[in-house]
Amino acid sequence: MKLDPQTKELVALAASLAARCQPCFAYHHKLARELGVDPESILEAMAVAKDVCAGADRKMDEFIARQLSE
């Protein structure tokens, strides 16, 4: 199964957010809009990426706390 171009750009946008790469986000946002990806879909992908990052941040905080208590 292959991802369609719009989905690939949504994935790239989410990865750009997770990597905190503004030039990457700007590049993929331009491509996504050229492919007809609507702003609501972009916002939904960003919400998912933020949720994943927040979970990773919580786990890192827990890891650091465990390391400091050893």
C-alpha positions as CSV (number, residue, x, y, z in Angstrom):
1,M,0.0,0.0,0.0
2,K,1.3,3.5,-0.9
3,L,0.5,6.7,0.8
4,D,-1.1,9.4,-1.3
5,P,0.9,12.6,-1.7
6,Q,-1.4,14.6,0.6
7,T,-1.0,12.0,3.4
8,K,2.8,12.1,2.9
9,E,2.8,15.8,3.4
10,L,0.7,15.6,6.5
11,V,3.2,13.1,7.9
12,A,6.1,15.4,6.9
13,L,4.4,18.3,8.6
14,A,3.9,16.3,11.8
15,A,7.6,15.2,11.7
16,S,8.6,18.8,11.1
17,L,6.7,19.8,14.2
18,A,8.2,17.0,16.3
19,A,11.7,18.0,15.1
20,R,10.9,21.6,15.8
21,C,12.2,22.5,12.3
22,Q,10.5,25.7,11.1
23,P,12.1,25.7,7.6
24,C,10.9,22.1,7.2
25,F,7.4,23.0,8.3
26,A,7.3,25.9,6.0
27,Y,8.5,23.8,3.0
28,H,6.0,21.0,3.7
29,H,3.2,23.4,4.4
30,K,3.6,25.0,1.0
31,L,3.6,21.6,-0.7
32,A,0.6,20.4,1.3
33,R,-1.4,23.5,0.3
34,E,-0.4,23.1,-3.3
35,L,-1.7,19.6,-3.2
36,G,-5.0,20.8,-1.8
37,V,-4.6,19.7,1.8
38,D,-7.1,21.8,3.8
39,P,-6.1,23.8,6.9
40,E,-8.4,21.7,9.1
41,S,-6.5,18.5,8.2
42,I,-3.2,20.2,8.8
43,L,-4.4,21.3,12.3
44,E,-5.6,17.8,13.0
45,A,-2.2,16.4,12.1
46,M,-0.5,19.0,14.2
47,A,-2.7,18.1,17.2
48,V,-1.7,14.4,16.8
49,A,2.0,15.4,16.6
50,K,1.7,17.5,19.7
51,D,0.1,14.7,21.6
52,V,2.9,12.3,20.6
53,C,5.5,14.9,21.7
54,A,3.7,15.5,25.0
55,G,3.7,11.8,25.7
56,A,7.4,11.6,24.9
57,D,8.1,14.6,27.1
58,R,6.3,13.0,30.1
59,K,8.2,9.7,29.6
60,M,11.5,11.6,29.5
61,D,10.6,13.5,32.7
62,E,9.8,10.1,34.4
63,F,13.1,8.7,33.1
64,I,15.1,11.6,34.5
65,A,13.3,11.4,37.8
66,R,14.2,7.6,38.0
67,Q,17.8,8.4,37.1
68,L,18.1,11.0,39.7
69,S,16.7,8.8,42.4
70,E,19.2,6.0,41.8
